[in-house]
């Protein structure tokens, strides 16, 4: 089942077949399709709010919760599932992620009895032994595995590398399974320790394409981003950890430190941007090639700089004698070349309050679904995100109900941030109010 043709919502909420093949297709889709994670998250939320579920539906939901990194919820859901091989195997994975290794091994044994692939169950149980500190037992169990079955298993080579400290085994795991998250993480750590940051970053990023993401990879990648002053990317890594483990101590600490460092860097960037904006606004209009008519009209109105134009409304311009549409277009193009617009910083006219407000467009069902999404879905920069937070804007719907002027009222929200917001909304076919 190709990832490009996968209907994530239908797979998560439907009643069709849902076995190892469907789970693998879902994992592949999550790692390759930009909207798949969002679709799965919305489908899971819909299923969770849907009331009573059949045991089969609980098995499907539990697997999806696990893939989203919600291991505790997944374990609770799968315990109430149908007891089939799929449900038991993912229950084992959820319990292993939560540190309940003995219970996880029991679940893997139950999965094998219920018909889940024997090799995967055996290797998962051995990994539980390793994680529980039963190294000798794990080594003996791994050596007892039939060579014919294990040669093409990425999980086998990964476990061999972990138990024997053999980097070559991790490389073999990746050769067999290019996206193996455990082996990629181990190779990332090896490169990290050797000071090969670029290669470590590639390994960590590649490992995160396989869901659910590994906590260690997210934390280590976040630290590399911090070293490169990419604090917004680092914070996203720590936030992904906290989504699954809200009390994760290191992620909470690192997020706090990264936010503080990022604020300092953003503050410096904001000051530089404000300085650049002031320089642009102070540019005289005489520096630009304008028609004689436009130049004379602006001079009569006492408009000498680009800043003067941004504080003058379109209506005021058109009310000037001899100033027509051609000159207006000319002025707008001149401002646009510098990332500005006419009347951008003009005070609202008092009489505009009495103008009847046009009836708002009634959003469609699809639009309502987009409007309900959290603002984080737009992936705004740290500066823009902090300003929207100060304005109390939490969803995309709340953002599109604001005007450009509303946003510009926030301190430190400049032209660059405004253009960024417009671009992000435009990608979804949306605009700010009044545009």
Secondary structure, DSSP 4 states (H G I P E B T S, - for coil): --GGG--HHHHHH--S--SHHHHHHHHHHHHH-TTHHHHHHHHHHHHHTS----HHHHHHHHHHHHHTT-HHHHHHHHHTS---HHHHHHHHHHHHHTT-HHHHHHHHHHHHHTT--HHHHHHHHHHHHHHTT-HHHHHHHHHTS-HHHHTT-HHHHHHHHHHHT-HHHHHHHHHH-TT-HHHHHHHHHHHHHTT-HHHHHHHHHHHTTSSSPPHHHHHHHHHHHHHTT-HHHHHHHHHHHHHH-TT-HHHHHHHHHHHHHHHHHHHHHHHHHHHHHHHHHT-BGGGS---HHHHHHHHHTT--BHHHHHTS-HHHHHHSTT--HHHHHHHHHHHHTTT--TTTTPPPPGGGGGSPPPPPP---HHHHHHHTSBGGGG---HHHHHHHHHTT--BHHHHHTS-HHHHHTSTT--HHHHHHHHHHHHTTT---TT-
